């Protein structure tokens, strides 16, 4: 069923807002990328420009070099050793330096920048948001609460709150959870992020290191909100919610939504019967462009060669646009790995 969906079926596509868009859209979303209209925000203007130039398989895409927060005005950006850790909140260095990734948060400077609330972004005023992803280094709740009109239309939220106040003034997970539940969202997935202490056992890998933050997935409680008159479904909105449930493998909730849609006349009996079978929720593997497939095949062979030979081949034999995905990367050192993402 989902493999035959068209942009027309989805009311023009799946509308995705990405706050903290460095490196582009997440890998899992690429399975449905041809349906996605993306508006991304990244305060690093150079990275934003690179993302706008990057080839993609999305239906439409626009990255904006804007800094989002809970208010309009001027705020201080704290620039850290690792750019992924930079934030409008000051890192709590005495706390963070107790952990193995503490050096990533060391300050390299500050900058005064203009910030904007979500609901005041012109490009979003007519953008019927279905998915919102926020990776904003402690500003999650500020940004969410500044975009309530958008949140009211949204079905899925991906957010990375901290369990501790890793930044001064950060709202912890408990506050974020209370807010999202008040807005009618339910927690569907959580990936805990542990970090070892800055001592000889920091890399012991026991799996019992302290949990500092988490990646979470939230879906709107459509049946409850519909029963109270707070949500009115349309067929495109329902199909997009079902597509997201299929992507996230949340089949039980997806089928609950399908039954609701059938009762409201938004799905046919035939479509409902299709969704009774698990295999009909499958999206299939991501389709890769031919050039990417060729590059990947060549790359597997090249990885058997010494690094020097790979670099010679890269420069003299293989066209640059094919070689981008080929040369094997060396494993990251600990200090090169991004730190707290929430």
Kinemage of the C-alpha trace (Angstrom):
@kinemage 1
@onewidth
@group {chain A} dominant
@subgroup {mainchain}
@vectorlist {calphas} color= white
{ca unk a 1} P 0.000 0.000 0.000
{ca unk a 2} L 2.675 2.513 1.023
{ca unk a 3} L 4.911 1.827 -1.965
{ca unk a 4} L 2.242 3.130 -4.330
{ca unk a 5} L 1.471 6.372 -2.483
{ca unk a 6} L 1.813 9.524 -4.584
{ca unk a 7} L 2.412 13.142 -3.646
{ca unk a 8} L -1.231 13.788 -4.513
{ca unk a 9} L -2.329 11.085 -2.044
{ca unk a 10} L -0.285 12.872 0.642
{ca unk a 11} L -1.655 16.335 -0.075
{ca unk a 12} L 1.595 17.462 -1.690
{ca unk a 13} L 3.989 15.477 0.479
{ca unk a 14} L 5.252 14.831 3.994
{ca unk a 15} L 6.231 18.180 5.528
{ca unk a 16} L 9.339 17.960 7.730
{ca unk a 17} L 10.833 20.740 9.889
{ca unk a 18} L 14.444 20.140 10.971
{ca unk a 19} L 15.819 22.400 13.721
{ca unk a 20} L 19.557 21.862 14.029
{ca unk a 21} L 19.962 20.497 10.527
{ca unk a 22} L 23.741 20.062 10.401
{ca unk a 23} L 24.603 17.055 8.178
{ca unk a 24} L 21.125 16.904 6.640
{ca unk a 25} L 18.139 14.618 7.115
{ca unk a 26} L 18.473 11.400 9.145
{ca unk a 27} L 19.223 8.173 7.303
{ca unk a 28} L 15.931 6.448 8.140
{ca unk a 29} L 13.911 9.204 6.451
{ca unk a 30} L 15.710 8.609 3.172
{ca unk a 31} L 13.490 5.565 2.631
{ca unk a 32} L 10.595 7.962 1.981
{ca unk a 33} L 12.618 10.977 0.868
{ca unk a 34} L 10.842 11.352 -2.478
{ca unk a 35} L 7.709 12.307 -0.511
{ca unk a 36} L 9.410 14.814 1.829
{ca unk a 37} L 9.232 18.601 1.724
{ca unk a 38} L 11.920 19.808 4.128
{ca unk a 39} L 12.569 23.165 5.736
{ca unk a 40} L 15.723 23.030 7.833
{ca unk a 41} L 17.373 25.502 10.204
{ca unk a 42} L 21.089 25.636 10.876
{ca unk a 43} L 22.739 28.685 12.431
{ca unk a 44} L 26.056 27.862 10.710
{ca unk a 45} L 25.591 29.767 7.438
{ca unk a 46} L 28.436 27.896 5.694
{ca unk a 47} L 26.901 24.515 6.556
{ca unk a 48} L 23.501 25.816 5.473
{ca unk a 49} L 24.876 26.842 2.092
{ca unk a 50} L 26.545 23.438 1.683
{ca unk a 51} L 23.285 21.643 2.465
{ca unk a 52} L 21.396 23.747 -0.088
{ca unk a 53} L 23.974 22.811 -2.751
{ca unk a 54} L 23.947 19.102 -1.900
{ca unk a 55} L 22.183 16.711 -4.267
{ca unk a 56} L 19.217 15.021 -2.622
{ca unk a 57} L 16.205 12.885 -3.409
{ca unk a 58} L 13.694 15.031 -1.522
{ca unk a 59} L 10.588 16.418 -3.188
{ca unk a 60} L 11.588 19.923 -2.049
{ca unk a 61} L 14.145 21.337 0.349
{ca unk a 62} L 15.170 24.659 1.823
{ca unk a 63} L 17.790 25.226 4.532
{ca unk a 64} L 17.681 28.592 6.312
{ca unk a 65} L 20.608 30.127 8.284
{ca unk a 66} L 18.460 31.152 11.236
{ca unk a 67} L 18.964 30.682 14.964
{ca unk a 68} L 15.783 29.595 16.733
{ca unk a 69} L 14.947 30.117 20.393
{ca unk a 70} L 11.990 30.921 22.614
{ca unk a 71} L 12.085 34.644 21.823
{ca unk a 72} L 12.925 37.194 19.148
{ca unk a 73} L 15.989 39.305 19.812
{ca unk a 74} L 19.733 39.135 20.413
{ca unk a 75} L 21.373 36.296 22.326
{ca unk a 76} L 24.891 35.024 22.947
{ca unk a 77} L 26.091 32.002 20.999
{ca unk a 78} L 28.650 29.958 22.966
{ca unk a 79} L 31.069 28.449 20.445
{ca unk a 80} L 32.626 25.201 21.615
{ca unk a 81} L 35.580 23.112 20.522
{ca unk a 82} L 33.205 20.723 18.799
{ca unk a 83} L 30.665 22.724 16.722
{ca unk a 84} L 27.955 20.151 17.476
{ca unk a 85} L 28.106 21.264 21.126
{ca unk a 86} L 27.734 25.006 20.470
{ca unk a 87} L 24.588 26.482 21.977
{ca unk a 88} L 22.718 29.623 22.989
{ca unk a 89} L 23.108 28.245 26.503
{ca unk a 90} L 26.466 28.256 28.283
{ca unk a 91} L 27.938 24.766 28.823
{ca unk a 92} L 28.225 23.815 32.497
{ca unk a 93} L 31.937 23.055 32.213
{ca unk a 94} L 32.618 22.033 35.848
{ca unk a 95} L 29.940 19.353 35.424
{ca unk a 96} L 30.782 18.296 31.865
{ca unk a 97} L 34.522 17.976 32.523
{ca unk a 98} L 33.773 15.134 34.911
{ca unk a 99} L 32.981 13.063 31.804
{ca unk a 100} L 35.126 11.649 29.024
{ca unk a 101} L 33.703 14.022 26.406
{ca unk a 102} L 34.188 17.168 28.505
{ca unk a 103} L 36.812 18.708 26.200
{ca unk a 104} L 34.283 18.923 23.374
{ca unk a 105} L 32.410 21.645 25.308
{ca unk a 106} L 35.429 23.878 25.950
{ca unk a 107} L 34.650 27.443 24.867
{ca unk a 108} L 36.467 28.942 21.899
{ca unk a 109} L 34.536 32.206 21.814
{ca unk a 110} L 31.146 33.867 21.869
{ca unk a 111} L 29.077 35.769 19.326
{ca unk a 112} L 25.955 37.919 19.541
{ca unk a 113} L 23.319 36.675 17.093
{ca unk a 114} L 19.684 37.345 16.243
{ca unk a 115} L 17.193 34.654 17.195
{ca unk a 116} L 13.601 33.980 16.084
{ca unk a 117} L 10.608 32.047 17.369
{ca unk a 118} L 9.228 29.202 15.250
{ca unk a 119} L 5.796 30.776 14.883
{ca unk a 120} L 7.398 33.942 13.476
{ca unk a 121} L 9.219 32.218 10.603
{ca unk a 122} L 7.588 33.429 7.390
{ca unk a 123} L 8.405 30.242 5.474
{ca unk a 124} L 6.513 28.118 8.028
{ca unk a 125} L 3.253 30.034 8.153
{ca unk a 126} L 1.676 28.049 5.310
{ca unk a 127} L 3.739 24.901 5.886
{ca unk a 128} L 1.405 22.203 7.242
{ca unk a 129} L 4.018 20.460 9.388
{ca unk a 130} L 3.798 16.678 9.867
{ca unk a 131} L 7.186 15.957 11.485
{ca unk a 132} L 9.377 18.151 13.651
{ca unk a 133} L 12.914 17.216 14.640
{ca unk a 134} L 14.789 19.350 17.162
{ca unk a 135} L 18.480 19.032 18.013
{ca unk a 136} L 19.138 22.315 19.768
{ca unk a 137} L 21.571 21.705 22.614
{ca unk a 138} L 19.325 22.340 25.610
{ca unk a 139} L 16.846 24.685 23.902
{ca unk a 140} L 14.305 22.001 22.999
{ca unk a 141} L 11.483 23.194 25.237
{ca unk a 142} L 12.067 26.869 24.392
{ca unk a 143} L 11.747 26.139 20.692
{ca unk a 144} L 8.792 23.773 21.020
{ca unk a 145} L 6.770 26.226 23.069
{ca unk a 146} L 7.510 29.024 20.571
{ca unk a 147} L 5.871 26.992 17.799
{ca unk a 148} L 2.583 25.841 19.286
{ca unk a 149} L 0.549 26.655 16.183
{ca unk a 150} L 2.859 24.364 14.219
{ca unk a 151} L 2.864 21.727 16.949
{ca unk a 152} L -0.936 21.605 16.805
{ca unk a 153} L -0.711 20.403 13.175
{ca unk a 154} L 2.236 18.070 13.750
{ca unk a 155} L 1.974 14.271 14.093
{ca unk a 156} L 5.538 13.238 15.032
{ca unk a 157} L 8.263 14.915 17.098
{ca unk a 158} L 11.886 13.775 17.366
{ca unk a 159} L 13.742 15.470 20.202
{ca unk a 160} L 16.923 14.909 22.240
{ca unk a 161} L 16.513 16.260 25.782
{ca unk a 162} L 19.071 15.867 28.532
{ca unk a 163} L 18.471 14.141 31.840
{ca unk a 164} L 20.905 16.540 33.494
{ca unk a 165} L 21.477 20.265 33.077
{ca unk a 166} L 24.516 20.001 30.847
{ca unk a 167} L 23.974 23.643 29.873
{ca unk a 168} L 23.181 26.473 32.262
{ca unk a 169} L 19.435 27.021 32.122
{ca unk a 170} L 18.688 23.830 30.190
{ca unk a 171} L 15.225 22.308 30.600
{ca unk a 172} L 15.697 18.601 31.492
{ca unk a 173} L 13.779 15.637 30.077
{ca unk a 174} L 11.126 15.770 32.801
{ca unk a 175} L 10.063 19.276 31.721
{ca unk a 176} L 10.058 18.369 28.034
{ca unk a 177} L 7.980 15.247 28.692
{ca unk a 178} L 5.399 17.159 30.750
{ca unk a 179} L 5.052 19.757 27.996
{ca unk a 180} L 4.665 17.284 25.137
{ca unk a 181} L 2.079 15.280 27.075
{ca unk a 182} L 0.146 18.495 27.724
{ca unk a 183} L 0.100 19.018 23.951
{ca unk a 184} L -1.379 15.574 23.317
{ca unk a 185} L 1.756 13.608 22.441
{ca unk a 186} L 2.691 10.090 23.557
{ca unk a 187} L 6.217 8.665 23.923
{ca unk a 188} L 6.907 5.819 21.479
{ca unk a 189} L 10.662 5.329 21.547
{ca unk a 190} L 13.698 6.271 23.629
{ca unk a 191} L 17.376 5.675 22.929
{ca unk a 192} L 19.437 6.302 26.074
{ca unk a 193} L 22.858 7.941 25.732
{ca unk a 194} L 25.476 7.027 28.331
{ca unk a 195} L 28.846 8.689 28.862
{ca unk a 196} L 31.738 7.431 30.996
{ca unk a 197} L 33.541 9.457 33.641
{ca unk a 198} L 36.839 11.167 32.923
{ca unk a 199} L 38.958 8.502 34.602
{ca unk a 200} L 40.613 5.144 33.910
{ca unk a 201} L 37.247 3.361 33.775
{ca unk a 202} L 35.608 5.826 31.404
{ca unk a 203} L 36.005 3.377 28.524
{ca unk a 204} L 35.203 0.244 30.506
{ca unk a 205} L 32.037 -0.261 28.464
{ca unk a 206} L 29.999 -1.835 31.249
{ca unk a 207} L 26.762 -0.331 29.955
{ca unk a 208} L 26.139 1.217 33.365
{ca unk a 209} L 27.707 4.613 32.728
{ca unk a 210} L 25.522 7.589 33.593
{ca unk a 211} L 22.655 8.424 31.247
{ca unk a 212} L 23.096 12.052 30.202
{ca unk a 213} L 20.562 12.450 27.388
{ca unk a 214} L 18.257 10.503 25.121
{ca unk a 215} L 16.809 10.438 21.620
{ca unk a 216} L 13.013 10.283 21.802
{ca unk a 217} L 10.136 9.808 19.370
{ca unk a 218} L 6.646 11.151 20.107
{ca unk a 219} L 3.382 10.652 18.217
{ca unk a 220} L 0.231 12.675 18.645
{ca unk a 221} L -2.548 10.793 20.431
{ca unk a 222} L -4.933 11.207 17.505
{ca unk a 223} L -7.710 8.864 18.757
{ca unk a 224} L -7.983 10.643 22.128
{ca unk a 225} L -7.796 14.113 20.588
{ca unk a 226} L -10.330 13.220 17.890
{ca unk a 227} L -12.741 11.903 20.532
{ca unk a 228} L -12.575 15.248 22.354
{ca unk a 229} L -12.903 17.280 19.168
{ca unk a 230} L -9.351 18.662 19.312
{ca unk a 231} L -8.219 16.995 16.071
{ca unk a 232} L -10.030 16.701 12.762
{ca unk a 233} L -8.489 14.148 10.398
{ca unk a 234} L -8.274 14.382 6.626
{ca unk a 235} L -7.325 11.539 4.307
{ca unk a 236} L -3.889 13.035 3.414
{ca unk a 237} L -3.082 13.657 7.090
{ca unk a 238} L -4.134 10.099 7.969
{ca unk a 239} L -2.073 8.575 5.162
{ca unk a 240} L 0.980 10.553 6.252
{ca unk a 241} L 0.533 9.397 9.854
{ca unk a 242} L 0.247 5.790 8.657
{ca unk a 243} L 3.366 6.214 6.502
{ca unk a 244} L 5.321 7.514 9.500
{ca unk a 245} L 4.105 4.601 11.653
{ca unk a 246} L 5.240 2.190 8.923
{ca unk a 247} L 8.645 3.880 8.749
{ca unk a 248} L 9.063 3.649 12.540
{ca unk a 249} L 7.637 0.091 12.667
{ca unk a 250} L 4.893 1.193 15.076
{ca unk a 251} L 2.345 -1.143 13.523
{ca unk a 252} L -0.027 -1.477 16.470
{ca unk a 253} L -0.559 2.255 16.725
{ca unk a 254} L -0.703 2.544 12.958
{ca unk a 255} L -3.520 0.014 12.811
{ca unk a 256} L -5.388 1.827 15.593
{ca unk a 257} L -5.214 4.952 13.410
{ca unk a 258} L -6.319 2.952 10.365
{ca unk a 259} L -9.407 1.701 12.208
{ca unk a 260} L -10.233 5.270 13.243
{ca unk a 261} L -9.777 6.417 9.654
{ca unk a 262} L -12.094 3.685 8.383
{ca unk a 263} L -14.791 4.667 10.888
{ca unk a 264} L -14.524 8.266 9.667
{ca unk a 265} L -14.771 7.244 6.008
{ca unk a 266} L -11.146 8.162 5.217
{ca unk a 267} L -10.029 4.601 4.340
{ca unk a 268} L -11.887 1.997 2.304
{ca unk a 269} L -12.638 -1.458 3.666
{ca unk a 270} L -10.187 -2.859 1.108
{ca unk a 271} L -7.386 -0.593 2.429
{ca unk a 272} L -8.171 -1.540 6.016
{ca unk a 273} L -8.024 -5.226 5.124
{ca unk a 274} L -4.634 -4.676 3.458
{ca unk a 275} L -3.323 -3.155 6.688
{ca unk a 276} L -4.361 -6.225 8.659
{ca unk a 277} L -1.355 -7.995 7.133
{ca unk a 278} L 2.087 -7.148 8.504
{ca unk a 279} L 3.830 -7.445 5.146
{ca unk a 280} L 1.705 -4.638 3.737
{ca unk a 281} L 3.331 -2.189 6.148
{ca unk a 282} L 6.744 -2.793 4.571
{ca unk a 283} L 8.295 0.180 2.791
{ca unk a 284} L 11.051 -1.752 1.055
{ca unk a 285} L 14.736 -0.808 0.891
{ca unk a 286} L 15.823 2.684 0.007
{ca unk a 287} L 16.292 3.143 -3.733
{ca unk a 288} L 19.748 4.481 -4.532
{ca unk a 289} L 20.684 6.488 -7.635
{ca unk a 290} L 22.669 4.464 -10.169
{ca unk a 291} L 25.810 6.586 -9.668
{ca unk a 292} L 25.733 5.942 -5.931
{ca unk a 293} L 25.344 2.198 -6.455
{ca unk a 294} L 28.297 2.175 -8.870
{ca unk a 295} L 30.429 4.187 -6.446
{ca unk a 296} L 29.545 1.857 -3.589
{ca unk a 297} L 30.530 -1.212 -5.618
{ca unk a 298} L 33.846 0.337 -6.650
{ca unk a 299} L 34.448 1.410 -3.084
{ca unk a 300} L 34.161 -2.122 -1.720
{ca unk a 301} L 36.983 -3.162 -4.011
{ca unk a 302} L 39.143 -0.124 -3.291
{ca unk a 303} L 39.024 -0.679 0.455
{ca unk a 304} L 41.179 -3.741 -0.077
{ca unk a 305} L 44.003 -1.502 -1.324
{ca unk a 306} L 46.463 0.513 0.825
{ca unk a 307} L 45.329 4.041 1.645
{ca unk a 308} L 47.939 5.636 -0.616
{ca unk a 309} L 46.754 3.615 -3.586
{ca unk a 310} L 43.132 4.554 -2.877
{ca unk a 311} L 44.025 8.251 -2.902
{ca unk a 312} L 45.875 7.935 -6.231
{ca unk a 313} L 42.900 6.189 -7.795
{ca unk a 314} L 40.584 8.802 -6.342
{ca unk a 315} L 42.511 11.638 -7.921
{ca unk a 316} L 43.449 10.131 -11.271
{ca unk a 317} L 40.996 7.427 -12.277
{ca unk a 318} L 37.590 7.816 -10.701
{ca unk a 319} L 35.529 10.938 -11.371
{ca unk a 320} L 35.215 13.087 -8.259
{ca unk a 321} L 31.419 12.973 -8.119
{ca unk a 322} L 31.537 9.170 -8.036
{ca unk a 323} L 34.378 8.953 -5.577
{ca unk a 324} L 32.797 11.018 -2.806
{ca unk a 325} L 31.220 7.947 -1.188
{ca unk a 326} L 34.133 5.588 -1.764
{ca unk a 327} L 37.251 6.260 0.290
{ca unk a 328} L 36.951 4.468 3.615
{ca unk a 329} L 37.088 6.758 6.618
{ca unk a 330} L 39.387 6.088 9.524
{ca unk a 331} L 37.661 5.433 12.842
{ca unk a 332} L 36.968 8.660 14.749
{ca unk a 333} L 39.054 9.415 17.760
{ca unk a 334} L 37.020 10.085 20.902
{ca unk a 335} L 37.680 13.819 20.706
{ca unk a 336} L 36.325 13.919 17.131
{ca unk a 337} L 32.978 12.412 18.057
{ca unk a 338} L 30.103 14.822 18.641
{ca unk a 339} L 29.050 15.266 22.224
{ca unk a 340} L 25.687 15.816 23.876
{ca unk a 341} L 22.999 16.092 21.209
{ca unk a 342} L 20.165 17.342 23.349
